[in-house]
Amino acid sequence: MITSDWLHPSLVLIAGTLVLPLLKGRAMQAWMVLLPLAVLGTLWMAQPGEHGQMAFLGMELVTGRVDELAMVFGWVFGTVLLIGAIYALHVNDRVQHVAAFLYGASALGVVFAGDLITLYVFWELMVITSVWLIWRRKTEVSFNAGFRYLVIHAVGGVVLLAGIILFQFETGTTRFEQIDVDGPAFWLILAAFMINAAVPPLHAWLTDAYPEATVTGAVFLSALTTKTAVYTLIRGYPGTEMLVWMGAAMTLYGVTFAMLSNDIRRLLAYHIVSQVGYMVTGVGLGTALALSGSASHAFTHILYKALLFMGAGAVIHMTGRSRLSELGGLYRYMPWTFVLYLIGGVSISAFPLFSGYVSKTMIVEAAAIDQRAVIWLMLVVASAGTFLSTTLKLPYKTWLGGDSGLQPREAPWNMLLAMGIAAALCFLIGIFPGMLYALLPGAVDFNAYTMSVFLKEMQVLLFTGLAFCLLLKYVGGGPKISLDVDWLYRRGGPRLVGAVGSAIITTDRAIRRTTLEHLARLTAHVEKKHGRDGKLAKSWPIGSMALWTAIVLAMLLTVGVYRG
Amino acid sequence: MKLARLIEYLISKRSVLAVLLLVSMAALVLVDIILPPAYTRFTWDAIGGFAAFFGFAACAALIFFSRFLGEKLLYRDEDYYDDHE
C-alpha cells in the first residue's frame, strides 16, 4: 500500500489510530487533531493514477485508485474527520475515538478502492467500526439499536459479496467501474449499495440507530456511510432509470417522516434520507450535470449535515434532552449554538449564499433539462419540506417557542469551534462555488446565481416560511414515536415468528389428536372383529383347533408313510 | 452574552421584520411576473409566481398530510417498543 509516490490515507489513519490508546489528556487531544490533518496532507500529495496493486488469490487488487471522483469524497471525508475530532475533544472515551478514526479510514478505503474485493473489505470494516459509535452511548436502547444496525449491515455485506462473486464469474474481473452486467450480479451489488444509501424501504437502520448514537459519534455517522454509498452509486450505476424515481421518492419519504419525529436527531436523520434522495436522483439521471450535482451535493451535504448534527448534539449534551416536546426557549442560554445551527439550516434548505444552494439546484436543473416534470415537482416539494422541518420547526421548538424552563450553559468551546469551521465552510462554498466545482470530474456548465434559479428558489423557500407561520398550530408533534419499516423486524418479525410458532403447535396437536383417535377407533374395530368375543373368534374354539391340527398331522403322517 | 441580547432585540422587533419580509416576498413575486421567463421547459415556467404558490401549497400539504398519517396510522406511545426489547 506504500510506494515512493503513494501513501494510502487509510493506512496513515489506521497507523496513527494505533498510537492513540497510548496517549492521555492534552497529548491525546493534540493527536486527534493532527491525525485528520495528516490525512489531508496525504491527500494533498496523492498523484492521480493507480497505486498499491497487490495480487490476491489470482486477482489483482488496486487499493489506491486516485481520480477526481475519488478525491472529491476524499477531501470532504478528511475535512469532516477534522471537524468531528475537534467536536469530540472533550470526550474521554478512547474506544469512541479509535472507532471514529478507523471508521473514517474504512470509508476512505472504499472511496480509493479500485476493485470490488478491496471495496468489500473496507465496506465491512465500516460496519464493525461504526457500530461502536452507537454502543458507546451505553444505554440499553442504543445497544439494541446498534445490534439491529449490525444485523442489517451484515445482511447487506452478504448481498454485496454474493454480487461480487457472481460479477467475477460473469466478467472475469473484479475491477470497480460502471457495473454493466445483466442478471443477479447487477441487482445484488445495487441492492447492497442501496442499503447503505438508505433507500426506502431499506433505510430504517439509519433512522433507527443514528439518533441513539453518542453525541459526537453521530457526526461521523451522518457523514460517512451514506455518502460512501452515494460514491459507489455514482461510480457503478450512473444512468440507472430506476434510481431517478427511487431517489425522488426518497426525498419525499424523508421529509414526510421528519415531520412526524419528536427526537431532534431522528428528525435530522430522516433528512439524511431525504437529501441522499437528491443524490440518488442525480445518479439515476446520469447526465454529466446530474452526476456533478450528486457529487457536489454529497460534498456540501456532509458539511451542513455534520453542522446540524453538531448543533442538535450540543443541545443534547448540555440539556440531556432530545425531544422537541421537552425543549424550547434555549436561545438565551445557547445563542451561539442556535446561530451556528441556523447556518446549517439555511445551507440544507439551499438559501442563496449557502452551500446547499450551489449543489442542490444543480440536480434540480438537471431534472429540468431532462424534461422530467413530475420528478422536478417532487424535488421542489422536498425542498419546501426540508426548510419546513430542519430550519423552521426544529429551531423554533428548540430555541424559541415556549419556555421549557431549561437553563443550560452554552456548549463547550471545542464544540462551538467545530461548528464554526463547518459553518464557515458552508458559507464559503455558497459564495465561491467555483472552488467546489473545480474539484469535480469534468467541467461544470452551471451557474446557480442566475435570476431564474434565484427567483424560483427564494419564492419556494419564503412562501414555505409563510405557510409555516400561518399553519403553526396545525403542525403535529408531541411526545409520540412514529412507526417505520423497522417495525417489521422489531415487532412484525417477532409477531410472525410467534404466530407461525403457535400455528405449528396447534397443527401438531391436532395431528396427534386425530391420529390417536383413529388408532383408538382401529383398535376398537379389531377388538370387535377379532377379539375374544368377536364374530371371527366364534369359529375358533380350542377343541376344533386341536381336532383340525390332529387331522392335518395325521394326513402328513399318512403321506410320509406311503413315501417311505 | 451579547449575541443573546441581539437575538432578543430581533425578536422584539419581529413585527417590523415580518413586514420587511412580506414586502420582499411581494417584490419577488412581482419581479417573477414582470420578468420574461428565461426558458419554458415546463408550462409553469411561464407563469409568474408559480414557485411561490407551489412552495406554499407544498408546505401546507406536508403539514396536513404528515399529521394525518401520524394520527391515523403511525403514531404510537413512546414506550411502544419497550416491552419487547
Interface residues (C-beta under 8 A of the other chain):
Chain A: E140 N144 V255 T256 F257 M259 L260 Y331 R332 Y333 P335 W336 F338 V339 A368 I369 Q371 A373 W376 L377 V380 V381 S383 A384 G385 L388 L400 T450 M451 S452 L455 K456 E457 M458 Q459 V460 L461 L462 F463 T464 G465 L466 A467 F468 L471 Y474 V475 G476 P479 K480 I481 S482 L483 D484 R490 R491 P494
Chain B: M1 L3 A4 L6 I7 E8 I11 L21 S24 M25 L28 V29 V31 D32 L35 P37 A38 Y39 R41 F42 G49 A51 A52 F53 F54 G55 F56 A57 A58 C59 A60 A61 L62 I63 F64 F65 S66 R67 L69 G70 E71 L73 L74 Y75 R76 D77 E78 Y80 Y81 H84 E85
